[in-house]
Each structure stands twice: as C-alpha cells, then as structure tokens.
Amino acid sequence: MYSKNKTVVRSMDILNLFINHAELTFQEIIDLSGIPKTTVYRMLMSLEEMGLLEKGTDAKYRLGLMFLSFGHLVSSRLDIRRIALPVMQKLHDEVDEAINLIIRQEDEAIYIEKVDTHQKVRLYTAIGRRSPLYAGACSRVILSFLPQEEIERYVDEVELKPFAAGTITDKERLCETIQQTKKDGYAISHSELENHTSAIAAPIFNHKGEVVAGISMAGIEAHYQAEQVPLFAEKVKEAARQISERLGYRHA
C-alpha cells in the first residue's frame, strides 16, 4: 500500500478551496484549510511560482492562468471524444472491427476512446494505453502528418524498440513508411504492437489544419489481407474526414 505525499495532498487541499471560492486571502486559506500558517505560506509561494495560483494587487489569491491552459486541453480532448464517438459507432457497426481514437501526448500516443461491442477477440488496445508515435498505425498516422521539422526531430532522437514481430525498428524504413502514409492518407500496420493483429488509421485535423488525433480500425491480421485493405482504408478515411469537418477543418 503506497502512502500519499503529504505536501502534494495539502497543496491539493488548498487548490480545492478555489472550487467554491473565486478568491481568498491568506488568512481565509489558513482558516478554511486548517493547515498551519507557515506551511500555507510555503505552499502558496510554490503554487504561485508554478502559475497555479496568482496573487492580485488586493492581496487575494485566485487560480492562475495555468489552469486555463489545462482546461483548454481537457475540453478540446473531450470535444474530440464527443464528436468522434457517433462516427466511431457507425463505422464499428459497418465493419465489426474495433475502432480506436488516439491523441498525441508529447512523443507518445494515448488511446482516449474505443468501440468494440461486436468484436469477439479483445485486442491490446484499451482506453488510457500509450504507445510510441512510431509503433502501430494509429500512432504513426499522427506522426506522419506533423510538421516536417517535428518529424525529423522525432526520428533523429527516438530509439526504436520492438514490441511485436512487425514493429518498425529501422529509421530508414520508418521514414519510408511515413512518406507512404502521407501519400496514401492512411497508415497500416501488421503485428507492430501485438502479434497477429493489424490496424488501418487515418488522421483527424482541427480547424487550423493541424493533426490532433487519429482514428483506427483494428482486428486480427487475417481480416486485413490485400483485398480488404482498400475497402477498410476508404471507410477509415471517410470517418476521419467527418470528424475533422465537425472540428472545423476545411480541406484546401
């Protein structure tokens, strides 16, 4: 059983006061939190320095602008999930394959939504799971549509580690695959994150034309043979297009 960090817990106790109070004085924070004065002082200094709290000219504390950034990130991700889910459900009903929604988080991709009601075989994908941007179709489709300088930086710095039999571990091949993905408008993977599984993914763009997510169709490798790939690819690309348009994207 792990023990909670006392300083972190007390800091959260202070921040939680601002759920019900727009602004508080130093003394009010002490009175409401029950935390000793010297401890409150130290914590307020740290929270202010990190931008989580700000002190006005009236000597009252308020939530800092950092929370505006956090709130924007959370709301944008929730918007993508809300907008994407009906499209994902419709695609799942058509193909009976798992449909995944992934966003970028620095040099990783994280699964934030999944629809697999009809699929009998459960895959490696799960909400909250992370994967590096080079591994798997849904992760790599995000990488492939980043600005070129970001792609080059990533490829230069990343260490390619194998996860399954088909994981790309050669940088030259990774670059070739990225170029092919840009040309085709979709990415495909076979046994990259888990053996005997395949996926096809397409990029999702926001109103600025920036890639913000990826949608993929995934299942057992036997379902993703040559004759099925073009059909599946068009369906995934169409789903990505619908979601992108609902996010305000307009193709030039």
Order of alpha helices (4+ residues) and beta strands (2+ residues): alpha-alpha-alpha-beta-beta-alpha-beta-beta-beta-alpha-alpha-alpha-beta-beta-beta-alpha
